[in-house]
Amino acid sequence: MKKVTLILAILMISCGPMMEVKISKTEKVIETNLTKNEIFVKSNQWMVKTFNNAESVIQFSDKESGTITGKYMLKQTFTIGNNYQTIPNGGIFAIINVDIKDNKARITITPEEYHTRGKGGNPQFIYPEETARQDIEDLLNDFETYMNIKENKNW
């Protein structure tokens, strides 16, 4: 019975068509009354707060040029292991770049291409383009909100 169930599960997974998803880079310019140094510090803090997965990392940070670049996991992906356990096998990543100058920050998010299963595929592999675009938009908005939070320096 287990063999029949396993074969059916494999067939269901393999029956869903694979679709390539390619999303172009998205950027947003945030205007603020902060200095270049203040924006640089807040951008680093935002990345540390947002990159809550060990595979999401700041890859480059240069205060002088006003550039911060990081690799962010948009979506964790899984495979089905023995006894139908879900096992993390990687993720779908995006490069987040923040360019900084006095009173402005430009955040650019460039997702990598990935494949997703269409209808009938294993739902653990589905990451529809609409969901990815919404996740990217949420990141942009979260960054803008974070840049506009007034810090309480009286502690």
C-alpha positions in Angstrom: 0.0 0.0 0.0 2.8 2.4 0.8 4.4 1.7 -2.6 1.1 2.5 -4.4 0.7 5.7 -2.4 4.3 6.8 -3.1 3.9 6.1 -6.8 0.7 8.1 -6.9 2.4 11.0 -5.0 5.3 11.0 -7.5 2.9 11.0 -10.4 0.9 13.9 -9.0 4.1 15.9 -8.5 5.5 15.1 -11.9 2.1 15.8 -13.7 2.0 19.5 -12.9 3.7 21.4 -15.7 6.8 23.4 -14.7 6.6 27.1 -15.5 9.6 29.4 -15.6 9.0 32.7 -13.7 11.1 35.7 -14.5 10.3 38.9 -12.7 12.1 42.1 -13.6 13.8 44.2 -11.0 11.6 46.6 -9.0 12.8 49.8 -7.4 11.5 52.5 -5.2 13.1 55.9 -4.2 12.4 57.0 -0.7 12.8 60.6 0.2 13.5 61.5 3.8 15.1 64.2 5.9 17.9 61.9 7.1 21.6 62.3 6.3 23.5 59.8 4.2 25.0 58.4 7.3 21.6 58.0 9.1 20.1 56.3 6.1 23.1 54.0 5.8 22.7 52.9 9.5 18.9 52.5 9.2 19.3 50.5 5.9 21.7 48.1 7.6 19.3 47.8 10.6 16.4 47.1 8.3 18.3 44.4 6.5 19.3 42.7 9.8 15.7 42.9 11.0 14.3 41.6 7.7 16.9 39.0 6.8 15.6 36.6 9.5 16.7 33.4 7.6 20.3 32.2 7.9 20.6 32.1 4.1 19.6 35.8 3.8 22.8 37.8 4.1 24.3 41.2 3.6 26.9 40.6 0.9 28.4 44.0 0.5 28.3 47.2 2.5 30.3 50.4 1.8 29.5 53.5 3.7 31.7 55.7 1.6 29.9 54.9 -1.7 26.5 54.6 0.0 25.8 51.1 -1.2 24.4 48.0 0.6 23.7 44.7 -1.2 22.2 41.6 0.2 20.9 38.2 -0.8 17.3 37.6 0.5 15.3 34.4 0.5 11.9 35.2 -0.8 10.5 31.7 -0.5 11.8 28.5 1.2 11.4 25.5 -1.0 10.9 21.9 0.1 11.1 18.3 -1.2 9.2 15.3 0.0 11.5 12.8 1.9 11.0 9.4 3.3 7.8 8.9 5.2 6.4 11.9 3.4 8.4 14.4 5.5 8.9 17.8 4.0 12.6 18.7 3.9 13.9 22.2 3.1 16.0 22.1 -0.1 16.9 25.7 -0.7 14.9 28.7 -1.7 14.1 31.4 -4.2 16.3 34.4 -3.8 16.4 38.0 -4.7 19.3 40.6 -4.6 18.4 43.7 -2.6 20.5 46.7 -3.3 20.2 50.0 -1.5 21.9 53.1 -2.9 22.1 56.0 -0.5 22.7 59.8 -0.6 21.6 62.7 1.6 17.8 62.7 1.9 17.3 59.7 -0.5 17.5 56.0 -0.6 16.8 53.8 -3.6 16.0 50.2 -3.0 16.2 47.8 -5.9 15.0 44.2 -5.7 16.0 41.8 -8.4 14.6 38.3 -8.0 16.3 35.3 -9.6 14.4 33.2 -12.2 12.7 30.1 -10.8 10.4 27.3 -11.8 7.0 26.7 -10.2 4.5 24.0 -10.8 1.2 24.8 -12.4 -2.2 23.5 -11.2 -2.1 19.8 -10.2 1.5 20.0 -8.9 2.6 19.6 -5.4 1.5 22.8 -3.5 4.7 23.0 -1.6 6.5 23.9 -4.8 4.0 26.5 -6.0 5.1 30.2 -5.7 2.9 32.0 -8.1 4.3 35.1 -9.8 1.5 37.2 -8.2 2.6 36.1 -4.8 6.2 36.8 -5.5 5.3 40.3 -6.8 3.3 41.0 -3.7 6.1 39.8 -1.5 8.5 42.2 -3.3 6.0 45.1 -3.0 5.7 44.3 0.8 9.5 44.5 1.1 9.6 47.8 -0.6 6.8 49.2 1.6 8.4 47.8 4.7 11.7 49.5 3.9 10.0 52.8 3.3 8.1 52.6 6.6 11.3 51.7 8.4 13.1 54.7 6.9 10.3 57.0 8.1 10.2 55.8 11.7 11.3 58.5 14.1 14.0 57.1 16.5 13.8 57.9 20.2 17.3 58.9 21.1 16.4 59.7 24.7 17.1 56.5 26.4 
